[in-house]
């Protein structure tokens, strides 16, 4: 049997899984594949090819995403004139924890960590003029990586 031409620079397919386990991650499989924070729906080969990949394994970015990453997390990009979803003014997240649904709102700060914020509460009360849009964890990671790269240079 003749050997097929294979691309030379393919990444190690197991590296993300090993990294997740090294960082204390796990998974369960029911209706979704739950990576304890990120839920991936079952799909077929074609739908998986169209899925948006998580592009970073940078430790500082993963550390920031993992900081206090308990509960159901929703990320938001702060958008305004000159600041789009792809290049936001900043990002915030809301964590909903436990059966009681306790909410924790946090902003990713210049200190390169999540810190408490009243931004979402004030926005709900009509006190903030800066708008926001919901973003994916991948988009939040892209923002965090750009900030940590800029700050470390």
N, C-alpha and C positions, 0 to 999 in steps of 0.2 A: 504494500500500500504506500502510495506517495505521500510525503509530508506536506501539509498545507502551509501556505504562507501565512504567518501569524504576525500581528503588529508587535513591534519590538518594545515599546514603552508602555505597556499596560501596568497599572498599579496593582499591588498585591490585593486580591479581593477579600482577604481575611483580616487585613490590618484594621479597618474600622470596627469589626466585631471584637477582635482581641483588645483594642483600645477601650471599648465600652466595658468589657469585663474587668480590665485592669483598673478602671475608674469606679468599680463597684456597681456597675449596671447589671441589669438582668432583663428578662422578658417573660411574657406569658402569651399563650395563643388561645383565643376564643373567637369572637366575631372579627376581631382585628388582631394583628400582631402588635402587642403593646410593649414598647421598649421603656416602660415606666416613665412616661412623660410625653413620648411621641407615639402616636398610634398610626399604624400603617394598614390601610385596608388591603384585604386579599385582592389579588388581581391575576391577570394572565400575562404572558410574555409581552404582548403588545402594549398593554396599559402600563406595565413596569418600565418599558422603554421610554414612555412619555413622561414618567415621573420626574420631578425636579430634584436633582441630586443635592446632597449636603456636601458642600465643596471644601470644608476645612476640617483638619484634624489638629490645628494649631493648639497646643496646650493652654495658652493664655485665653483663647477664645472659648474653649470647652470649659475651663475653670470658671469663666464669667457666666456662662450659661448654666453651669451646675450649682453656682452659689445659691444656697437656700431654695433649690429647685424642687419644692414640695407642692403637691396639689396640681390642679389644672391651671396651666399658665397660658395667658393670652398676651401677645406682644403688640405694641402700637408704635407707629412712627409719627413724630410730631412734624407736621407739614405747615408751611406758611409761604409767603412770597419768597421765591428763590430757593425754597427747600421742598423737595419732592419726596415721595415714598422711597426712591432709589438713593437719595442723598438728603436724609432728614436732618432737621434741627437737633434731634435727639430721639432716644427711644425710651419707652416706659413699658412696664409689664404689670399685669394684675394676676396674682396667684389666688385661687380659690381653694381653701384647705379644709379638709374634714367634712363630716356629714352636716355640720352646722353652717358650712359655706362661708367661713371667715375669709374676708378679703384683705389682701395685702397689696398695696400699690407701691411700686418701686421704679426709680429712674436709674439708668446707667449713667454714672457721673464721671467727671474728670479724674476722680480717684480710681477709675477703672474697676468699679464694683457697683453693685445694686444698693441703693440707699432709699429709705422711705421718702415718698413724695405725696403731696396732696393734689397734684395736677389733675388726675382723673376725677376726683371728687369735686374740685373747683369747676372743672369743665361741665360736669353734670348739673351744677348749680348755675351755670351761665357766667361764671366769673373769669374764665380764661378766654382770650381771643385767639390763641394758637390752636389750630385744629389738629386732628390726628386721624390716622387710618389704621385698621388692623393689618398686621403683617405676619408672615410665617416665621417660624423659628430660624429657618435658613436666612431670611432677610435680616433678622436680628443679629445672627452670627456674622453676616457680612459687615454690618455696621460696627459691631464690637471689634472685629478684626481690623477694620480700617482705623478705628480710634486707637487701639493698642499698638498698631504698627506705627502710627504717626507719633504717639507719645513716647515710644521707645527709641525713636531715631534722634 
